[in-house]
Amino acid sequence: MRSKLFVPGSRPELFPKALASEADALSFDLEDSVAPARKAEARLALRDFLLSGALSGSTKTIIVRINAPETPYFAEDILAMTQAGVHMLNLPKPRDTNDIRAASRAMAEAQEINGVTAPIGLLVNIETPYALRCSHELAAADPRVVGLQLGLGDLFEPLGIARRDVSAVRQAMFAVRMAAGEAGVFAYDAAFADIRDEAGFLAEAEQARQFGFIGKSCIHPRQIALANAAFRPGDEEIAHAQRVVEAARQADLQGVGAYVVDGKMVDAPFVRRAEALLATATRLGLLAPQDVTEARP
């Protein structure tokens, strides 16, 4: 899920175009991009699209950003959007862990009503001071939570923090990544509003990847290729990971706990990272499954 394209729920003419894009994931939005007067219209249009069969055969990750728990749209959004083919609901502005659990309960009820048997996860937004401070508690609040998504605009703007301040961005990224790591879920990077600044988008995406985020949100199709490039494992990274995994296999056979690969000391944490990178490379078609050597016999 290197790239995730936002698609306004009130723009159904964009749905097929988004589905045909190079984005790994689509985030259909019922929240900020939809005016209050059009919430019901957008919900109905998106529900019809989800039920139309248009998603059949698609390999994209399908996400719907619903409205926040304190809004009058929350319950109806969950009931309408908990449909087959949807992989996650994106929960904005959670006020506490009770909001996470309430969303999960409502999703379970909606799955039963709608006859949905495949699991649907919760992607939780970290976009308020409370959410940043308590991000691990939010991530660990319910088994349905699969990831944390950073929202820098909502987080920074009300506090007067410059959105382009690299130090502030890095601190927020690091906090979210640590919380996600502790809870065992993924971390996903924020949107970048300046569509014309491709260098700025790419630099922020590369920073996010260095911090262990799995991808970046895109608000315009021109950002998709940038995100895909930033989160693509490089050829030398793949080759190094293969050497690490093979060295681990040999070390296991010899009963060795730590060893040297490419002049660097390697042990179990490095092996886990190498295995994860090779899994990503395989998923992206950069590596044939038979080219991946298992680290453990």
N, C-alpha and C positions, 0 to 999 in steps of 0.2 A: 504493500500500500504506500508506494513512494509518493504518489500524488493523489490528492482528493479534491475534486472540483465541486465548488458550491453551485447549486442550481436553484434559483428562486421558485418556490412552489406555485407562485402566481403567474409563471411564464411557461405554460405547458408546451408552447411551440418550441421551447428549448430542450425539452426532455429527450426526443430522439437524437438531436445533435450531440447532447452530452453523452448519450449512450454510445455514440459512434466515435467519441474522442479517444485519445490515447491515455486518458487518466486511468489509474489503477482502481480508483474508487470514486463514487459520486455521492455527494451529500445534498440531498434535496432539502430545501430549507422552508420551514413554516414559521420561523421566528423573525429575525430582524429584517429580512428582505421583503417581508409581506406586511402591508399596511393593515391595521386593525379591521378596517371595513372590508378587507378581502380575505380574512383568515378562513372563513367557512368555504368560500369559493376555491381557495388554494387547496384546502384539505380534500375537498371533493375531487378536484382535478387530479391531484396526486394519487388519491386512492383508486380512481378509475384507471390511471396509468399502471399502477402496480398490479391491478387485477386483469389487465388487458392481455397479458401474455407476452408483452414486449421484452420482459427481462429473461424470457426463456432462452437458454443457451449462452447467456452473457457470463463472462468470467469476472466481471467487475464486482467489487465489494459495494454493496448498496446500503447507504446510511440515510436516515431521515432525522434532521434536527427539528425536534418538536418545540413547543413553547414552554416557558419556565413553569415550575410547579405552582407558583402563586398566581398564575394567570387563569382566566376562565376558560382557556382553550386546552389546557393540559390534558384533562381526562379524555376529551373527544379526540385529541391528536393521537393519544396512545391507542385508543380503540380502533381508529381508522388506519393507523400506520403499522400496526402489528400484523403484518401480512407475509405470506410465503414469498421468498425472494429477497426480503429485507434481512440484512445481517446484523445491523445495529440501529438502535435509536440513540441519538445524541442529545443528552440532557444539559441544557444551559442553566447557569446561575443557581446551582443547588444551594439552599440556605443551611442545610445541615445533613447529617447522615439519614435522618428520617425521610428526607426527600428522595434519597437514593432507594431506600427500602420501599417507599410508597410507589415509586415508578416501577420497581421490579414486581410488586404485587399486582399492579394494574396491568402490566405486560403479561403476567401469567394468566390473569383472567381473560384478557383479550385474545391470547393464543387459544384458549379453550373455546371461546365464543367463535373465533374465526377459523378454527380447525387447523391451526398452525402447529406442526410437530417439531420442526427444525428449531434449534436453539437460536435465540436472538439476544445479542449482548447489549450492554449499556456503555456508551462512550461518554464520559463525564467531563464537562468543561471546567477548567480552572481559570476563572476570569474575574474573581473578586478577591479582596484581601483575605477574607475568611477562608475562601476555598484554597488559596495558596498556602496559608498557614496550616490548614488542616487537610491538605491534599491526600496524605496517606490514609487518614480516617475515612475520607470519601471513597478512595480506591478500594479499601478493604471492607466497606459497609455491606456489600452483598456479592454473592458469587457471580451474579450476572454482569458485574463491572468487568470489562475487558481492557479498558484503556483510559488514559487521562489526556485531554486535549487542552493545550495552552491557548488562552485568548488574551493577547496582549493589549489590543485596543480597549476592550472593556476594563481590563485591569489597570492600565496606565492612565488613560485619559481623565477619569474623574479625580485622580490624585495629582494631576499636573506633572506626571513623569513623561519625559520625552520618549515617544515610541521608538525613535531611532538611536537612543542612548545604548551603545553596545554593552556597557557594563550592566545596566539594568536588565537588558534582555538576557544576558548570560546568567545573571543571578536567578531570574525567574525560571529559565530553562533548567538550570541545575537542580533547583528545588523540586520541580515537577518530576524530573528524571529520577531523583533519589526516592521520591514518594512512590512512583510507579514501580521502581525496582524492588522496594521493600514489599509492596503488595503483590508483586509478580504479574503486573499487567504492562502493556506497552505505553509509551509516551508519544504523543503526536504534536507536531509543531503548528504554530499559529499562522493565520493569514497575513499577507503583506499587501497593504493597501495601494502602494504606489505602483501601478501597473507598468508605467514607463521605465521604472528603475530596475532593469533586469539584473544588473550587477549587484544591487542591494539585495534583491530577492535571493540570488544565488549565494551570496556571502552568508546570509542568515540561514539558508537551508544547509549549507556546508557546516556551519557552526552547530546546528541542530543534530546533524548526523554525527559529528564528533562527540556530542553529548549522549549519543545512543538513542535518539528519536528515530522512528521508523519511516517518517515521511512528513510532508508539509502540505498545508491547505492552500488551495489555489482559488482565487476569486475571478480569474479570467483564463480562457483557454490558452493564451500565450504563455502562461506561467507553467503549464503542464510539463513541457519538454525540459524546462529548467529544473523542476523538482525531480523528474525522472532521472536526469543526469546527475544531480547532486547525490541521490540516494542509490545510485548504481554502484555495486562493488567494482573496483578497478581490476584490471587483469593481473597486476602484480599482487594486489591484496588477495585475490583468489588463489594465485600460485603459492603465496606464502601460507595461506590457510591450509592448503593441501599438504604442504610440507610439515606444518605443525601437527595435523591430524595423523599423518603417516608416522611422524616421529613418536607421537603418543602411543600408537599401536605397537611400535617396536619397543618402546620403553615398558609397556605393560608386559610384553613377552619376556623382557629381561628383569622385571621387578624393580625398575628405576622410577623414582618419583619426580625428579626434576632433571631437565636436560637442556641442551643448547640447540636452537634452530636459527640459522642466519645470524649467528653471533650473539643471540639474546637468550637469556635464561627463560625457560618455559615450564609452566606447571599447569595444574588442572584449570584455573580460571581462564588462562589463555587458550586452552583446548576448547573449552565451552564456547568462547567467543569465535574461534575458528570454525567450529561446527555450525554455529548459527549463521555465519557469513556464507558458508558453503550451501546451507539450506536455502538462503536467500538467492544465491547465484543460480541454484538449480531451479527454483521457482520462476525466476526471470528468464530461464532458457539460456543462461550463460554457461551452463555446465551440465553435461549429461549425467543422469543419476549414476551410471556405472563409473563415472570419474570421481565419485565421492567415496573416499575410504573411511570406513567406520573407525573411530578412535579406540573403541573398546571391543575386545573379542566377545 
